[in-house]
């Protein structure tokens, strides 16, 4: 995993408003999502939301040290932009 490229694309998505951050925001989110990432150290709530989203057919991945990549205390993040999601998947 190339962490610098991955962190860059995640940062671009966050700054551009193409990311939905946190289990509270994602629980019950009805718009189209293309990718969801969850930290392996995430709590039960985040893991439950991750399971719900992947059951809906959204591609998901568990990664190590998600908060280190983002520079913030983030345990779950989903992406609304298809192009950015495809680029992020390349570096997972």
Steps between C-alpha positions, in 0.01 A plus 500: 500500500643838398395706797602841365290466183211351697515780756509757219189365329312473829598859580380619158165327554462653847586853384276474196198390700499154340538311826248411769679462833386321814251230586236754609503664157509171310227322695190547290683685221283466188708644217736306269831390651778321313749395768509474877813461713504401864792484742581154636501654849151652459231444759182294479285782364733578211537131415121458503454797263778358278320164487169668406661697218683201355178296512342769281764425237744782574859386468679507835843445644646476849832679527761552768557849645226696320532790741872517423424535129247777551675685781174497695327258734294328230394137529264476201481698176303458178545663161236655273719552191549200270829620350661568837373166629664318208831678564487419872432132423820486292709575808326273753 
